[in-house]
């Protein structure tokens, strides 16, 4: 794929991803879903300054091709997925670059079931963008589409989240870091409605500060809030809220691996872990796999990307899967990672088990893990390089099964991710630096 990666079309706004790209995507979607009837396409966006530009360009493209555009305005990626499948839309579009800085933006496409758009359709859109297909006709007269305010869809999603809780959170003191992103006007209202006392940071977006030293990728803010206010727990989201990273009452970070362990063992205990399986990715900590095995839970391992986790879950009928980064999918409730939903599911375990988040996480011991990114021009050439492969093999042999060395090409950035797990942090540092040195010499 030329434009669409594992998480949509993403890049620097105005340079890699332009308003013209957005217009053409809208043009093709409007025509594609309006061939037999008037298409219905719902659009959401995050708080980036450029999100308005891309939203309006998409709308212009959609309605000029004869379909209708429904605007959720600033909202979360999972809310778009929810509205698409519950309100009978043909397609959903989210304007966001997730956890990236404000200078980037992206366009994520979803099908009528709220799943990520098929590669086949994305490929057709790419061909249209590049002028490889016949021009799409413009609608005329009464066939021109309309743009419709659909804030009611976002409100219905908020109601859905609140309905998932089986008990009041009264007496619980919860911290929230909204990353100056999509949850700034949603998360607090959900937890307030459930009875919790909430303390919020990262809820003053200005178009330029999304993910800036806040949110799930800068967890120190939430750790500080939880410890200073002596809260029961805290939850941090990323820019479009498809991720959640938690913090327990001691200030320990509870990442996606811990969340899969906590929720997986809870679901198994109550007979709700369909297939006795969870799904994780190759980046999951070895400690997760060992803890799952200890509790008699089986697991599938996919390549990185919640898209691939979801595909495995759908194929096999599993109910829980996710990534260390905080993309957690509860397939009984959602088709994509949903940060607020994940936070509610964690609270459900805390309330049901009548214990603390720290206690729930104590059954899993993580291996020290270190990840470094190396900027490259040709990711595949580095992965295939004989010297790089030889270095990797030597490190794996030295670890003797008590750790691992992982190399992965990023799906969204021009980098190779170098990750090591071992018994100690010093060993991780040694092996990562060793591998990075080899890669940099081969550039």
N, C-alpha and C positions, 0 to 999 in steps of 0.2 A: 504494500500500500504506500502511496506517495504522500498523502496528507493525513489520513486517519491512522492513529496508533491504537494502543491497547485501551486508551481512555479518550477517544475522540480526536478531533483536529485541534492541536494545541501548539502555541508558540507565542512569540512576542507580538503583542497587539500593534497593528499598523505596519508590521514588517513581515513577519512569517504568516500571520493570520490577519487578513485585511477585511474591511467592510465589503469589498467587492466579492471576496470568497463567501462571506455570509449571505450576501444578496443572491449569489448563484446557488448556494445550498438551498435557500428559501425557494428560489425559482423551481429547482428540480423537485423538491419535496412537494410543493404546491401542485405541480403538474402530476407527479407520480401518484399522489393520493387523491387527485381530483379527476382521474381519467374516466371513472364510471359514475361518480357522484361528487358532490361538493366535499372536498376533504376537510377534516377537522384536525388542526395541529395546535398543541398547547406548548407554550414557551415559558420558561423560568430563567432567572438570572441571579448572579451573586452581586456583591456590592462594589466591584471594580468600576473605575470611571469608564473604561472602555466597554463595559457590558451593555450600556445604553445604546452605544453605536451599533454593536452587533445585533442587539434585539431589534432595533428599528430597521436595520438592513434585512434581517430575516423576515420581518413582517412585510416589508415592501415586496420581497421576492415571492412570498407565499400568496399574498392576496392578488398580485399581478398575474399569477398563474391560475387563479380561479378557486383557491381554497381559502378557508377562514382561519385566522390566527387568534388564539385565545391567550391572554396575557395574565400570568400569575404574578408578574413583577418580581421583586426580590424574594426569593424562596430557596429551598434546598433541592439538591438533586433527587433525593428519595421522594420528596413531595411531588415532583414532576412524574416520577415512575408510578406513584400511587394514583395520581389523578388520571393519567393516561389509561390505566387498566380499569379503574372504577367508574369513569365517566365516559367510556366508549369513544375515546379519541383514536385516530388513525396513527398518530405519531406524537412523540414528545421531543422537545429540544431544550437542553440546558446550556446556558451561556456561563461558562466557568472554567478556570484553570485549576480548580481544586486547591491544593496546598501551595501552588506556585506563587511567587511575588506578584504584586498588582500589575507590573509591566507586561505580564503574560495574560493570555486569555485562551479560551477554548470553546468548542462547540461539540456537545455530546448528543448523540441521537439515540432514541429509544423506539422500539416497535410498539404495536398496540397492546402487547402484554406487559409492557414496562421493562422488558429486557433490552440489553444493548442491541443496537441495530446490527443486522447481519452484515458480514463482510461483503456479500454479493451486492447489496444495495449501496453500501459505502463506495464500492468500486465503481458502480454506475455513476454516482455523484462525482467522483474524482474525474471520470472520463468527461462528464459534462463541464466541469470546471476548466478542464484543459482543452475544450473545444473538439473533442474526439467523437461527439455524437451530434445528431441533428439538433438544431435550435428548438427550444421549448416555446410553444406559441403563447402569446399574451392573451389573457382573457379580455373580453370587451363587453360593454353594456352591463346588463344585469348579472353576467357571469363573473364579473370582478368580485373578488372576495372582500370580506370585512374583517376589521380588527375589533376584538371584544374583550373588555375588562373581565377577568375571571378570578378576581381575588377571592371569590366564594370558594374556589377550589382549594386554595391554601388554608382557608378557615376550616374546611371540611377535613383536611389532613390533620390539622391540629386536634380536632375532635377525635379523630381516629387514634392518635397517639395517646390521648388522655384515656380513651376507652380500654387500652391495653392493660392498664394497671388494675390489679385485683383488690387493692387495699389502699387506704390513705397513707401518705408519707408524713403525716402530722408528727411533729417532734424530731424529724430528721433535718439536719443542717447540711445543705449541699452547695458546693461551689461549682460554678459554670464558667468556662472560658469560650466565648463565642467567636474568637479569631477575627473580630471585626468583619464577620462575613454573614452568610445566609441565615444563621440562627439568631442573630442579634434581636430580631423581633418575634422569635418563636419559642426558643428554649425556656426562657424565664417564665413565660405565660403558662407553659405546659406544667412545669414543676410547681409553680405557685398554685395552679388549679388542683394539683394533687396533694396539696397541704404542706409541702416542704417549705422551710425557711431558706431562701436562696441568696447567694452572694455571687455577684456577676462581675467579670472583667472581660475586656475585649468586646464590648458591646457599643462602641462609638465609631462606626465606620465613617470614613470621609472620602472613600473612593481610592485612596492611596495607601491605606494602612492594613488592608486585608492580609492576614497571616504574618504581619510584621511584628516579630518578637512576641507572638501570642499564638494561641491555639494549640492543636495537637502536635505540631512540629516544634513548638517552643514551650515545653511542658513546665519549665521552671516557674512560670507565672502562677500556674495553678497549684503547684507544690507549695509555693510560698503562701498563697491564699489559704489553702487547707490547714497548714501548720499554724499560721498566725491567728486564724479565726477558730482553730480547734474544731474543724468541721468533721462530719461523719465520713464524707468522701467528696470527690469532685470529678467532673467530667469535662474534657476539652474536645472541641470539634475542629475540623478544618474549614477552609473557606466555603465549601459547598455542602458541608455537613454529612458527607457519606462516610466519615471516619469518627471514631470515638476512642480516646485514650483516657483511662480513669486514674485517679490517685486515691490511695486508701488513707485511713485516718492517721497513719504514721508518716505520710508523705511519700510512701513507696509508689513508684509508677507501675500501673497495671496495664500493660500493653495488650495488643490483640491476642497474643499467645495465651496470656493469663485469662483473658475473657473467654476464649474458646474452652480452656480447661474448666473454669468455674461454671460456665453455662452448660458445657457438655456433661460434666459429672452430675449436675443438678437435674438435667433432663433425663439422664439414664436412671438416676435414683427414683424418679417419679414415672418411669415407664413411657417417656415421651421422646426418646432419642431414636427416631425411626431408623431401622437398619443397623442400630448400634454403631453408627459411623459418624465421624465429623470429617470435614475437608479443610486441609491447610495447604500452604505453599512450600516450595523448597527453601524459602527464607525463614520458615518457622524455627524456633530454637529447639535443639535436641531435647532440652528439658521438657518441652511440651509432649513430645512423642513418648518419652519414658514415663511421664505422669499418666498419659492416656493408657499406655500398656498396663501399668500398675492397677488401673481401675477397670481393666477389661474392655476398654473402648477401642474400636478399630478406627483407622483413618486412611484417607486417600491423600496423596500429595500431588499438587498440580504445579505448573509453572506460575510465575508471579503475575498477578492481575486478578482482581475480583471477578472479571469477566470469565476467567477460566475456572475459578472456584464455583461460580454460579452454574456454569455449564455442567460441571461434574455433579453438582447437587441436583439439578433438574433431571439429568440423565438417570440418576440412581435413586431419586426420591429421598434424599437426605435433608435434614431440617436445619443443620448448623454448619457453618463454614466461614472461613475468613483469613485475614492476613495479619501479620504482626503489626503492621502500620495502623490497624484499627478499623479496616474495612471488615465488618462482621455482617453476615447475611443470616437472617432468621426467615427461612423460606415459608413458614406458616403465615408470616405477616408481611413480607416484602420481597421484591425481586432484585434488590440492590442493597449495598451497604447503607445503613441508616444510623447516623450517630446518635440522635435523640432516642430512637427506638432501642438501640443497644444499651444506652444509659438506663432506660426504663426496665429492660430485661435484667440488668445487673441489680437494680433496686428490688426487683421482684424476688431474686434469689436471697438478697440480704434480709428482706422482710419475712420471707417464707421460712428461712433457716434460723431466723432470730439471732443472727451473729453479725460480725463485722466483715468488711471487705478484706481486711488484712488476714483474718482467720481463714476465709474462703480461699485466699490465694496461697496459703502456706503449704498446701499439699503439692505444689509444683516448685521445683528448684531449677533455676535457669543456669545454663552454662554461660560463662563469660563469652561475649560476642562483640566483634568489632567490625565495623563497615566503613570503608573509604571509597570515594568516587575518584576515578581517573578520567580526565577529559581526553577524548580520542576523536579522530576524524573518521576512521573506519572501524566500527565496533566488531563486525564479523571477522575482519582480518586479524584483529588482536586475539579474539577467541580461538581462531584456528591456528595461530602462530605456534610452531613446534617448541620454541623455547618456553613460551608461556605454559603450554601443556605439560612440558617436562617438569617445570617448577611446581606446578600443581600436583603432579603425581608424586614427586619427592615429599612434599608437605603432607599429603594424605598418608603416605607410608610411615612417616615419622609419628603422626597422630595415632596410628594403630586403632582406629575405631573410637577413640576418646575425643573426637572432635571432627572438624571437616573444613575444607577450603572451598568456597563457592565463588565462581565468576559468572556475572550476568550482565548482559547488555540492557541498559535502561530502555523502556519503551517510550519514554517521554523526553529524555535528555541525551545529548551526545557524550555519554559517559559509560564506562565499564564499572560496575559495582563489585568491589572486592571484599568478601566477607569471610572471616575466620571464626570458628568456635573451638575452644580448647579448655583445659582444666583451669587455667589462670589467665588473667588479663595480660600479663607479660608475654605469655606464649602467643596470644592473639595478636598483640602488637608486633611481635617478631615475625610471624608468618605473613601478616598483611603487608608489612613494610618490605619483606622479601619479595612478595609477588608484585607489589607496586613498582619496585625498582626494576624488575624484569620487564614489565609492561612499558615503563617510560623509556627504557633503553631500546625497545622495539618500535617506538613511534616513528 
